[in-house]
């Protein structure tokens, strides 16, 4: 993420400058893994799709929050939390834009009465399996 984007988030109060907090970042990484593991433990059906989707979405958001805390910022919006992951130095970084699509699906479900379908829950679960290990490794080196 470049300085101009960070400045924009600060101006909109979607980020607050803080002292880097490595313990909080590690805690958030652990919470992300727990959320994803919870999502994996539930069979995907019509009635469980939204909760499973939210578990994986929250896991991605928590990884983004961890990245900000390591950089000395407190994220105050989901967009900022997700956006920082797009700059991760991982093999599939061009695919990380999917996480923002997941953010929009979650937002529609949460605030506009949208329905999360089982195929969407399956997609986010598979994406987590595909990129999470590398994202976590990237965060730990950050």
N, C-alpha and C positions, 0 to 999 in steps of 0.2 A: 504494500500500500504506500503510495507516495505522500509526500508532505502536504500537498494541496488537498488531497482527500481527507487526511487527518485533520487539517485546519477546518475544512467544511464540517466534519462531524463535531468538532469542538464548538464551532460557532452555533450549530444547531442544538447543542447540548446533548448530543447522542454519545459523546465521549467526555469523560472528565479526566484531567491530568491527575495522576496519583504516583506514589512511589511504587516501583516494581515490587510485586508481591509473589515470590516464587512458591511459597507455601500454599497460598490461595490457588495459584495456577495448578499445582500438583493435585490439590483437593478437587478442583474442577475436572481434571483429567480422570481421576478416579470415579467421580460422579457420572461422567459421560459413559465410562465403561459399564458401570452398574445399570444406567438407564438402557443402554443397548442390550445388555444381557437380559434385562427384564423383558424388553421387546421380543427377544429371541425365544423366550420361554413360553410364549403364548401362541397357540395356533391362529393363523390368519383366517378370519371369517368376516362376513358382513358386519356382525355386531362387535368385533374386536379391532377392525382395521384402523379406526380413528385413534384408539389408545396406543396401538402398536406404532403407528405413524408418529404420534407425539413423542413416544419414548425415544425413537431414533432421531427425530428432529431435535429434541432437547439435548441429546448427546452431541450432535454436531454443534449446536449453539454453545454448549458448555466448552467444547474444544476452542471455539472462537473466543469465548470469554477468557479462557486460559491464555491464549496468545496475547490478548490485549493486556492482561495483568502482568505478564512477563515483560511487556514493552513499556509498562508504566502508565497505563490508562485503565479506567473503569468504563466498560461499555454500558450504555444506557438505552440501547435499541437493539432489536433482533437483527436489523439490517447491518449495523456495524459489526455485530458478532459474527455474522455469516460472511460478510464481505472480506474480512481479514483472511479467512481460510482460502479464498481464491488466489492469494499470493503465495501459498505454501509451495515450498520447493520439493515437490513430489513428482513421481513419474507421470501420473495422470492429472497433473494440475489443470490441463485444459478442460477436463471433465468436472472440475470442482464447481463450475457455474451451476451445475444441477442443484446444488444445495440451496441456491437462491430460489429456484423453482419450488423446492420443497418448502421454503419459507412462505411463499405465496399460497401454496396449497393449505398449509397450516393456518395462515391468516384467514383465508376464505372460510375454512371450517370453523375456526374459533369465533370470528366476528360477523360473518355474512351468511351463516347457515349452510355452508357447503358440506358435502358429504365426501368423506375419504373412502375410496373404493379399495377392496382387497388388493387389486393389482398395484395401486399406489403404495400401499403398505409393503407389499412384496418388493417393489422397486427400491424404496428407501432402505429396506433391510439388506438387500443385495448390494446396494451402493456402499453402505456402511462396511460390509464384509470386504468389499473391493478396495476401499481407500483408508479405513480407520487406522490400520497398523502403521502405515506410512505417515499419516497425519500426526499420530501420537509420537512417533519417532522424531519427526520434524519439530514438534513442539518441545520435546525434551532437550533437543540440541539448541533450540532458539535462545 
